Amino acid sequence: MAIITVSCSHDAWFQTNDATQRDAEEYASNFKNIVMGGQNVDSRQTWNTAVTTQINLTSAKAGTLKIYTADPGRGSAVAALYTGSVSKGEKKSITVARPQDATTLYATVLDANGYMIDNMAFDASESEVTAAFYTTPAEARQAKAARRAIKSVFNFAEKAPAPAESDYAESVPSGVTYQGDLTDPWGGNDLYHFVIPNNTLWVDANANSKSGMKYDRYTYTVYVSGNIVSTDLYLTANSTLYLTKGSKLTLPGTDYSFGQSNVKIYVANGAELVCNGTLQISNSKLYNNGTVTASKIDIANTGVIYNSAKGLLDITG
């Protein structure tokens, strides 16, 4: 059985003389016995009023279940109200103590490597609520539309092993060809005609201004450096795109879909991928260790998103 823990950091509220210390101890005892039902107080929490809510939750995936007062998908650093294991399809009844004004809570499931594979917001304003993760992107979108006051309902697929920290590219590896040094043997700057050693190259704003980012002939490995605003990004099936540390790639237009089979996108810590509309991950895999900004996120077909503990999904819509 999971132990639900909350806190009141009374050390900051009372002076350290005997009388006020007794007041602090009496307050903490009352908080534990009356608000927490006899459970211990966790010093990581800082709010001082709480109500209890029973959550009847159904999980679509197996892993570690956490309940938060702020959205971890946006990188919010708060202690979990609850942590426990959950099985796929399991219906779990949990009682948590939450701040009175925290009427929206967030349920997250992490895989064995600590990567977020499910995340949703739900209304927790009543003493007993029911919440369920969604098994398809359409269900997640419908849930978001039905609860307009609640943001960030995501459905993360669990179809691939999580990457190691070393799988992300901190920088462009030595020896990789610079796209800006290449020329079209037929004249002009048509990437389709470029002769690219091992079909591996790196691109920056200067190279992009000359020949763009339409990689549509072979299977490519592309490293992004610096700040690029692309107007024509296209990746063939099985290609890999690395956003190196410090880089920023803005995708073409408004809505954008990574739709070719088994395309992999790695966003390193300190890198940012920006979509000005809906970002769709369809038949491809997005591994985020940095920042991904979009008005909405849609996962379709065999799409996969892994958001690491360092990763931030900044959903602006």
N, C-alpha and C positions, 0 to 999 in steps of 0.2 A: 504494500500500500504506500502511495506517495505521500510525503509530508509537505504540506503547503506552507511556505514561509513568507512573512512580510516583515516590515521594520518600522520602527520610529527611531531616528537617530537622536536620542534625548540629550546626548552630550553637548550638542550645540545650543540647546534651549535653556539650560540651567547653569548657574554658577556653581562652583565646586565647594561651597560651604556645606556644613552638615545638614541644615534644614532643607536647602534646595536639593541636596543629594537624596534625602529621604523622599521629597516630593517626586523627584525623577524616578526613583525606584518604585514608588507607589503607582505612578502613572504607567510605567512599563508593565507592572504586574496587572493592573486593571486592563490595559490594552490587550495583554496576552490572554487573560481569562474571559473578558467580556467580548472583545472584538474577534479574537483569534480562536476562541473555543479551547483555550488551554495550550495552543501550539506556541512554539518558540518564535521570538522575533528575530528577523534577519537584519543585521546592521547595514546591509547594502542599500536598502530602501530608505527614502528620506521623507515620505509623506506621513502625516500624523493622524488622519482620519480614514476609516476604511469601512466598507460594507462587504458582506460575503455574497457570492454568486455561485450557484451550481450550474456547471456547464455540461450538457449532454452532447458529446462530440463524437462524430463518426469520421475515421481516418481512411483515406484512399490509399495510403502507402505506409510501409513499415519503417520505423526509425525512432529517433528521439523527439518526443513532442515537447514543445515549450510554449508557454503562454506569456505574452508581454502586454504592457500598457502602451507601447509605442511600436511602430512598424519596423521590424528588423530588416525588411527589404529595402528600406531607405537608409540603412546604416545607423539607426538609432541605438545608442549605447545605454541600455537600461538592464537592470537585473530581471531575470525571468520570475514571474509569479509562481510558475509551476514547471517542473522538469520531470519527465518520466518516459518510459518506453511505450510504444504503441505498435500494434500489428496491422497489417493491411486489412481493411474492412472492419476493424474493431470498433465497437461502440463503447465509449468510455465516459463515465460520470465523474467529474472533477469539481471540487469546491475550492474556490480561490477567494482570498481577501484582496480587494482592489480599492484604490482611492475613490471617494465618492464621485468625483468629477470624471473619472475614467470610464465612460459609458461605452466606449469602443475598445475591445481587446483584439489581440492578434495571436493567432495560432500558427505555429511553424513546425514543420517536420524536417529534421536533419538526417542525412545518411551517415554511414559509419565513418566517413571522412570529414564530417562536420559541414558538408555542403547542404544548402537549403534546397529541398526537393518539393516542398509545398509551403504555401504561405497564404493566409487569408485573414481579413478583418471580419468581425462579427459584432452585432449589437449585444452588449452585456448590461443593459440598463435595468433589467428585471432581476428578481432574486433567483430565477431559474430560466435558463435559455437553452436553445438547441442550435447546434452549429454542425455543418458537414463540409468536408472538402469536396471539391468537384473533380470528376474524372475526365472531363473534356473541356477544351478551351471555350466552347459554346456555353457550357453550363457556368463557367466562371464569368463570362461576359454578361450572361443573363442575371447572375447574382449581383454583379456590380451595378447593372442598370436598375435593379429592384431596390438597391440600398444606396441611393445617390449620395447620402451623407457619409458613407463609408468608402474610403479610398483603398486602392492597392489590394484587389482580390486577384491573386495570381494562381496559375496552375503550372507547376514545374514537373516536367516529365522525368521519369526515373528509368532511363534506358541505356545508360553508358556509365563506365567507371569515371569517378571524379579525377581530374588531373592533379598531378603533383605540382608543388610550387615551381619546380624547375622546368615544367612544361611551358610556362609563360616566358616571353622574351623580354628581358630587361633592356636589351639593346640589340642592334643589328649585329649578327655574328660576323666575324672577320672573314673576308674572302667573298662575301656575297656581292653580286654585281649591282651597281647603281643604275637604276633605270634611266637616269638623266644622261648617262654616257652612251646609251645605245642609239643607233640610227636605223632607219628603214632602208634596207638595201635597194628598194625600188624608188626611193626618194620620199620625202615627207616624214611624218611621225606616226605612222600607223602601227600600233602595238602588235597587230596581227602578224606583221611581217618581221618583227624583231627576232633576232637569233639570241636566245637567252640561255646561257650555260645552266644546265640542270633545271631549267624553267624556274629558277629561284632568283629573286631580285628584291631590292628595297627601293622605296619611293618616298619622296618628300614633296613639298608644295611646288618647288621648281620643276621637278620631273613631271608631276601631275599637270602643270600648266602647258607642258610641251606635248605630252602623248597620252594623258588621261589614265584611267584605271579600268579599261575594258579588257579583262583577261579572259578571252573567249575562244582560244584556239587549243591550248593544252591544259594539263593539270598543273597549277602554279602554286608556289609558296611565295607569299608576298609579306614583306616587313614594312610597316608604316613608321615613319620618323617625322617629328615636327607636327605642325598644324596643317591639315589638308581639308579643304572643302571640295568634295568630289561631285561632279555632274554626271558621271557615267559608270560608276563602279559596277562591275559584273565579274562573277567568279564561276568558272566551270565546275562541274561535279568533281568532288574529291580534292578540291583546292583548299589551301590553308592560308588564313589571314592573321598576321600577328600585329597587334598594336603595342609598340614598345613603350617602356616607361617614359612618361612625359609627352607622349604623342596624343593628338586629338584628331579623330576622323569624323567629319560631318557627312552623312549619307546624302545621296541625291534626292532632290524634290522634298515631298512631305512624307507620305507613307512609303515604306521600303520593305521588301521581303528578301531574305536570304532563302531562296527556294530551290537551288540546285542540290542534288543528292550528295549528302555527306560532306558538305562544306563545313569547315571548322573555323571558328573565330575566337581568338584568344585575346582578351583585354588585360594587359599587365597592370599591376598595382601602380597607380600614378598615371595611367592612360585613360582616355575617355572616348567612348563611341556615342555619337549623337544622331538621333533621328528626329526630324521636325514634325513627325506625325506618328502613325502607328508603326511600330517595329514588329515585323512578323518573322518568326523563326520557324521555317517550314522545311522539313527534310534535312535540316542542317543542325549544327551544334554550336551554341554560344557558351563560352567559359569566361566568366567575369571575375576578375580579381582586382578590378579598378572601378570605373564608373560607366554605367550605361544610362543615357538620358533619352527619354521618349515620352510622347503624350500618352501612349498606351503600348502594351506588349501583348502580342498574340502568338500562341504556340500552336502550330498546325501539323497534321500528318505525323511524321516521325521526328519532329523538332524536339530539341533538348536545350534547356537552360540550366547551367550550374552557376549559382552565385555563392562565392566563397565567403568566409567570415569577414574578409576585408572588402568584399565587393559591395558596391552601392548601386541599386536600381532606383534611379531618380525618375519617378513616373509623375509627369506634370499635368496630365489630363484629369 
